[in-house]
Amino acid sequence: MLPTLRFYFLLLLGLPLTVILGIFINNQVSIVATIIYDLIILTLPIWDSIGVRNNKVKITRKPLARLSVGKDNLVSLEVTTQQPATIQVKDNYPQQFPVSTDTLQAVLPGNTTETLTYTIHPTSRGKYTWGDIHIRQLGNWGLAWSDWKVAAKQPVAVYPDLMGLRSLTIRLTLENSGMMRRARRIGNGTEFAELQKYSQGDDIRLIDWKATARKNRPLIKVLEPEKEQTLFILLDRGRLMTAQVQGLKRFDWGINATLSLALAGLSRGDKVGVVVFDRDIITWIPPERGQSHLSKLIESLTPLQPVLLEPDYLGAVTKVVTQQTRRALVVVITDIVDVTASTELLGAMIKLTPRYLPFCVTLRDPKVDTIAHTVTDNIKDTYSRAVALDLLSQRQVAFAGLKQKGVLVLDAPCDKISEELVDKYLNLKARNLL
């Protein structure tokens, strides 16, 4: 039980009562009357609290699904009450994560069920525990709060950005049929799909003369992009991937990009394999196709964390070259600092040409861009800007060396890397470069 301000106000009213009775009657009567008044006031919160105990609200937390790291995840609490109630609710969430509100408050009419919500923003993957729900309910007289808790302990896993994957799934589903029709219409691809009536503007080289003679009307072959293709994603979990970028480790952004690209590849019929490496190969997931493969990738990548080791690019690429003999798109997701640090990466990517299509993806810190392009008015900020400009300049030199050797390059801010990487991949597929 916790008394309210109203209780203390009523208790203080005993002072003027004592003064008034002392002036108009006598001090002895005033003291006795004040004691009686205070005893009555002191018992009222107890009765008020007892009334709450007989009419407690019922509250349950809706089961928490897998949460997405780096996103605002909704948590819902369902409250049912038979009598009008004023409540305060505090959920025992993992304290290391920020939430939209620490305490939920509500004034509920009688015979209602309402849902109270807040959002939590996990900043790291792993398994966490939600504890009991703490409730404070105001008595009908407004003199005391009654406190209790509801047992609601629940283990919850924080995964990579599943919300982003759901949105991407919808996008790819909507685009898939349209993109395939467009690819077929322009005769882009190598696999025969169907015959259709010749229309003005179609490539005459695609006319099927035997079918034309048989049907006595011009028919053309419709081709679609080859589906028997392989996408290998090599994810670096070395030293540079431990850095914090906009609230998440760079490795978390890399996992999100890996899963987004894998989803895009699987939706286009490609076989997708994933390799996670530092000085050694940590995870090797052979190429497979089908949407069920995505679940395997999610479960395999979620427990992994970056380490303070320099990555062995050459070792990872050599493993892929040894295992994958057919042509494939090989995507290396990492980061670079300067030309010197990227020498080993350059050597590894060159080893992939010309049999494979090498693609280097780097995750840039948006804060560096902001500092580099912000006009300064003091010496300290000027030095910071000079360092940022030098970092960007060295990155561009390193990328130029990669491009010169025939390596595809994508350098994008961490918070935009997944979207830009998927767009780049879809563009490669549309151009049939794999």
N, C-alpha and C positions, 0 to 999 in steps of 0.2 A: 504494500500500500504506500502511495506517495501523495501527501496532501497537496492541494492546489492553492493558488493565490487567493481564491475566494474563501477558503478555510482560514487562512491567516488574516484576511480582512475582517471576518466575523469575530475571530479571536481578539483582534485589537479593539473591536467595538466595546469590549469589556472595560477598557480604561475610562472612556467618557462616562460609562454607566456608574463606575465606582465614584467618580468625581461628583456627578449629579446627585447620587444618593447620599454622599457624604455631606453635601451642602444643605440639602433640603430635609434630611432625616437625621442620621448620625453615622459616624464612621463604622461602628460595629455592624450595623445593618448593611451598609454598603459593602463591607468586606465579605459578609456571608452571601449576599446576593451575587457578588462578582464570582465567588468560588462556585456557586451553583451554576451560574451562566457559563463559566469556563468548562465545567464538567460536562454540561449538555453539549457544548460546541465540540469538545474533544471526542465525544461518543458518536457524533454525526458522521464523520468520515468512515468510522468502522462500519456503521450500518450502510453507508453509501457503497463501501467496498463489498460488503456481503451481497448487496443487490446485484453488483456486477458479476460476482461468482455464480449467481443463479441464472444469469442471462449472458454467459460468455459467447462471443462470436466464435464461429468455427472457421479455421483458415487452413488452406492446403497450398503447397507449391506445385504448380503443374510440372510434370516430369521434364527435366532439361534434356534436350537433344544434344548432339555433338556441337560444341561451340566453335566458332571461327576466330582464329587469332587475328588481332588487328582490326576487328569489326565490333560495332555495337550490337551485342546480342541481347534479345529481349527475354526478361524473366517475369513470369506472371504468377501472382498469388491470388487465389480465389477465396473471397470472404463471404460467409453466409451468416445472417443474423435474424432472429425472430423479433427483437425489440430494437427501437432506434438506438444507435450507438455512435460514439465518437472514439476513434481508435488511432493509435500510432503503431506502426509495424516496422521492425528492423530485422532484415534478413541477414543471416550469418554467412555471407559470401566470402571468398578468398580475399583477404585484406590487401594483397599486393596489387590488385586490379582496380582501376578507377571505375566508379559507377555514376549514373546520372543523378541519383539522389541517395543519401545515406538513410533517411527515414521516410517512410510513406505515411501520409496522414489522410484520413477520410472521415466524413460524417455520413452515416448510413441510415436511411429510413428503415422501418420495421419490415420484416418478411421479404427481404431482398437478398440477392446474390450479386456481388460486384467483383470485378477483376482489377486488382492493383498491379501496376507494372513499373519496372525500372530496367535500365540497360546497363550491362557490364561490358567493359572493353578489355578482354584478355591481351596481355602483352607478351606472353610466352606460351609455347605448347607444353602439353604434359597432362598429368592426372591431378585433379584437385578435388576438394571436398566442400560441399555446402553443408553448414551445420543447422542447428535448430532455429526456428523462427521465434523471435521475441515480440510479444504483444503487450501493449499498454492500452487499457480501456477506461474511459472516464465514467464515473458514476452518474446516475440520473440527476443527482442534486448538484453535480459539478464540484464536489468537495474533495474528491480523492481519485487518484488513478490506481487501478488494479493491474499488477504485473504478473505475467506468467509466460511460459514458453511452450511451443509445440514441437515435439520430436519430428524432425524432418531431415535427418542426416542423409546426404546423397552424394555418391562419388560421380564426378563429371569429368569428361576428357575434353581438352582443348585441342582442336585439330588445325591444320592449315585453313586457308580461306575457302571454306565450303560454300559460303554465301556467294562468293564470286564465281565458283564453279557452277552453281545452280543458275545464275544469271547467264553465264556463258553457254550452258546447255540449251537454254531457251533460244538464245541468239543463233546458235549453230543449227538448231532444229529448224528455225524459220528460214535461215539462209540456205540450208543444204540443198533442198529441191530446186530452188531458184538458181543457185550457182551451177548445179549439174546441168540444168536445162540450158543455161547460158553457155557453158563449156561445150555442150553438144552442138548448139546452134552454130558456133563459130568453127566447128570441126577440130577443136583442140583436144588432143589426147592420142592414145595409141590403141585402145581396146574398142572392138566393134560393139555397138550397143543395139542398133536397130536400123531399119530402112525407113525412109520417109520420102514424101513427094518432093521433087525438085522445085525450089522457088527461086525467083530472080535474085541474083546476088550470091547464091550458094557457089562454093568452089566446085568447078566442073571436074576437078581431079578426083572428087569423091563420088562421082557417078558410078553406080554398079551397072555395067553394061549388060551383063547376063540377066539380072533382074529386070532391067529396063526392057529388054527384048521379050522377056517372058510375060510381063504385065502390059506391054505396049504403051508404057508411059515412063517418063524419066524418073528414076529413083536414085537417091544418094545414100551413101553410108554415113550413119551418125556415129561419131567416135566419142568416147569419154575418157577422162584421165585414167591412167593405169592405177589399179587399186593395190596391186602386189608391190607395195613400196614399204621401206623401213625407215623409221625415225628413231635415232639414238640420241638420248639426252644425257650429257655428262654434267653433273652438278658438283661444283667445287664447295667443299666445306672447310677450307683452310683458313689461315689467319685473317685475311682481309674480309672474310665473310662473317667474322665475329663482331664487326663494328655495328653500333646502333645507328639506324637511319630512320628518322620519323617514328620513333617509338618501338620499332622492331629491329631485330638483328637482320643484317643483310642476307643471312642464310634463310631466314623466314621468307623474305621477298623472293629469294631464289626458289624455294620450294613451291610457293604460290605460282611462280612463272612456269616451273616444271610441270605441275599438275594441269595448268591451263593449256599449255602446249600439248601435253599428252592427251587431254580431252579433245582438243581440236584434231589431232592426228587420228585418234580412234574414231571420231565422228566422220572422218573422210576415208575410212577403210584401211588406214595404214597400220602396220605392226609397229608398236612402240616399246622401246626398251629404255631403261634408266640405269645409270651408273652414278654412284656417289663416291667421291674419292677425296683423300688428302695426300699423305705420303704413300698410302696403299689404297686398294679398292675396298671400300667399306661395305657397299651394297651393290649387288649385281642382279638386276631383274631382266631376264632375257626378253627379247621382243615378242609380243603377242598382240592379237587384235581382239576387238569386242569390248563393249562397255563394262563387262564384268572385270576386265583387267584394270580399270581405273580404281576400283575398290582395293585391289591388291596393292597398287601403287600408293594409295593414301595410307593404308595400314603400315606399309613398309617404311615410308618416309617420315611419318609423324613422330616417332621416338627419337629421330636423329638430331644431334646438336653440333654446331661448329666447334672446331678445336684450333688451338694456337700452333698450327703446324703449316709449313710451306707446302703447297700442293705439288704433286708430281704429275704435271700435264702429260709429259711424254709417256709415262707408265700407263696412265689411263687410256690414252689414245692407242698405244701399242696393244693393249688388251682388246680394244674394240676391233682394231684391224685384224687381229688374230682370230677373233670369234666371228666377225661379220665379213664374209667374203664378197657378198653382193653389194652393189652400189646402194648407198644410204645417205640420208641427210643426217649429219652428225653435229649436234648443237652443244657447245660448251658454254655453260652459264657460270660466270666468274666475275672478277673485277681486276682492274689493273691500275697501277699508279703512274708509271713512267716507262720509257723505252727500255731501260736496263732491266727492270723487274719483269717486263713482258717478253724478254728474249726466249725463255723456255717455252712460253705459250706459243710464240710465233713458230718455233721449231716444231712443236707438236702439231700445230694446225697445218703446216706445210706437208707433214707426213701424210695427211689425209688426201692431198691432191695428187693426181687428178681423178683417182678411182671414186672417191667419195665427194659429197658436196659439204665442205666445212662451213660452219656458221658459228661465229664468236659473239656471244651476248654478254654485255657488261652492265652492271647495275650502278648507276651514278647517284650520288647524294645530291638531292635538290638544293640542300642548303649551300653547297659549294657554288651552284649556279646563281643563287640569290646574292651571295656575297660578291661574286665576280662581276655582276651586272648592276650593282648598287653604287651610285655616286657617293663618295665619301667627303667628309669635311674636317677630319682630324687624322693625326698621324697613325694612331693605333688601327683605325678602320682601314686606312690606306695600305698599311702593311698586310692586313688580312686579305684585302682585295687583291693585292699583288700576288700573294701566295695562291689564292684561288685561281687567278688567271693563269699562273704558271702550271698548276695542276691540270687545268683543262687543256692548255697548250700541249703538254707532254702526252696527254691521252690521245689527242688528235694525231700526233706524230706516230704513236704506237699503232693507231688504227690505220694510218696510211700505209705502214709497213705490211699489215695484214691484208689490206685490200690489194696491194701490189702483187701479192702472192696468190690472188684468186680466192681469198677467204671473204665470205659474207660477214658483215659487221652490223650489229645493232647496239647502240649505246643510248640508254634511256633512263630517266629517273626511276628510282625503285618503285614509287607508287604508281607508275604508269607502265612498267615493264611488261606485265602480263598481257595487257590489251595490245600494246604495240607488237609484242612477239607473236601473238596469235594472228594479227593482221598481216605481218610479214610472212608467216607460214602459209596463210591462205592465198596470199599473192603468189608465192612460189608454186603452190599447187595449181593455181589458175593458169600460170604461164608454163606449166608442165616442165619445170626445171629439175625435178627430182629424177 
